[in-house]
């Protein structure tokens, strides 16, 4: 009888990058979190389609802060990509620590600018459906940014403690997927709330 | 870095299946005592806990229903006040749909998946424990409102504006909203666990065309849940914001849209209906053939029908809203999509009938439950087609016809297969068979009681009796039918009671079952009963869909290797295989028993309790404790191969 597939072969053990369960796990998180934002934007467009008059409240949202801020978030993603690709995978400790730090700092800048942007709005969360949905959508995203910053902070601590080397850095790979996801979602939110109203 | 830490050649060895392996036992078995109760991550314990807890909720929901049936047994009765009646039907619906029907199937799948797939545990054992603890605590959270007289009272789908703060100022609705968000976390992490377990922890050779249909069902339900649960969680967040933080999503005065709630709720609600039936259909597709002494007819069409049902199920939510004044085009589209569902349903139905027809049925109690399910499925399906047709739906909306339909669907397609499934797998879980004699009484009482209780609801619905009324005037011609319904529901309850008696008696005095009392074909029956903590002495290698029937069916010269396979005893380990063709890929280091899940679940409870009490402190501490618990949980461990080895080793 043939020994189906039973072979004496050496297999890797434990968490290995894309072979770790956590890598698969974070994609399920991305899937279900994407669904949340799909439903949020559905709500936004639904309310927009049913609104009479005042939409968006206070005129088309300004790009003065939001556009540069989007670029800051993209740069943060790029820094993290660099930390992983050219730092962790090549065993370059300095690039690893530097990349995560830059990503973290740029992420904090994004959050601060976003709070500033909230202050410049002439309406509040209590101002009709537009005020409600604007602050809830951007608030949901900002909450994801805050969680992402905590993830980056944990990754930085673990990197400092020397938990990552060339072979083992699955937590970095997994955390980075979440951070990139938060960035991509921002681009979609930005396009829906800031750019789409300009198309009329 | 030494190579043995990074890679290892797994030992392949032979073992007799009936041998309890002491080394594996020491590695995998949960320690006794309170620590074991709180820390266990054994999927079998968690699965049984899920089933037992879900049944406790079934009994509570059942008692609520019986009290309501007493109230409705005759016109103008005053057993319940209108407010009490509202709370009862809301809690009954919430309990049965969210705390019984979904979780009981998670219980089966938690118990069975690793055994069906040939693995030692689920992909995320601690997440598995977490999903159970959250389910339990969310249920307790919701039921805490009951003794306070503050239970949710706006029906299980909780439509605004009635559920808004202006019309419903008490905390009743907040219990509903927060409870549902809390429970959603459990459903979501559970679904993620099933999905990753399927992708990673199948035994070598278990390619997707060899998966049991239960696995297809739970997989489909899990993906559906991951995509659908956020809709209702979001709806609950938005309504909670409206009620507590002054937003205007559903507030008509500020151009808010109550219909937005209905959209979000049913975008979740309809896929959820399939999430709580597809795994149950899987139970039937896997267990029924065993009693027909032949493989399931049409494995591939049935598997595809399962997936197709869910895909179409995402495009039918509007049929719950036909009466809300939609444009004709939407009505036509959603009605057509709803009727399309009959095609995959019919495929499965004819496959089951053909399996019985061409098999040699053995009339056990399990067979009775599983085969009678087909009858109930067809009745519930036909009334579903009726309500899916727009003109008829306009007539039937909010009448007892809909109540009859949804009970045929939920009891017929969920409760009957679940009880059949318990008769089938009880020997694997406990090592004993359930009594057949009492089983017959159990089945016939339930079957007769159910049809007596619920079929007449169709008629009284067609006569125009609306649902959700706490009483009705005499002289409408509804009294007799309602009395019959009440009698039937009590007979049904007696049937459930007989099941409970049979279960408890069999637990003590049931006939000992061997490893495979039904002579069944799938992997779970290759291990001793009850299944040992480590499941398999060696990870088997699978060569067909029916590993234990290969000699008999002789479909190919290849044979599964059950007693010779991967040993894996360097700590808690199981084999990861590749996604598509299930070739060995990696040795997974599995976490052991841990306090992390129960602590995280308690931290989350604190957050939700804080929100219902409007206590900033309690909420804040809950958030901080949650973040801390997650951090500790995820801290990379050397034991699990999650971090680099120190350079000096």
Interface residues (C-beta under 8 A of the other chain):
Chain A: X1 X2 X3 X4 X5 X6 X7 X8 X9 X10 X11 X12 X13 X14 X15 X16 X19 X20 X21 X24 X25 X28 X29 X31 X32 X33 X35 X36 X38 X39 X40 X42 X43 X46 X47 X50 X51 X52 X125 X126 X128 X129 X131 X132 X133 X136 X150 X154 X158 X162 X163 X164 X165 X167 X168 X169 X170 X171
Chain B: X1 X5 X6 X7 X8 X9 X10 X12 X123 X124 X188 X191 X192 X195 X196 X199 X200 X204 X205 X226 X227 X228 X229 X230 X231 X233 X234 X237 X238 X241 X245 X246 X247 X248 X249 X254 X255 X256 X257 X260 X263 X264 X267 X541 X543 X558 X559 X560 X561 X564 X565 X566 X573 X575 X576 X583 X584 X585 X586 X587 X588 X589 X627 X631 X634 X636 X640 X641 X642 X643 X644 X645 X646
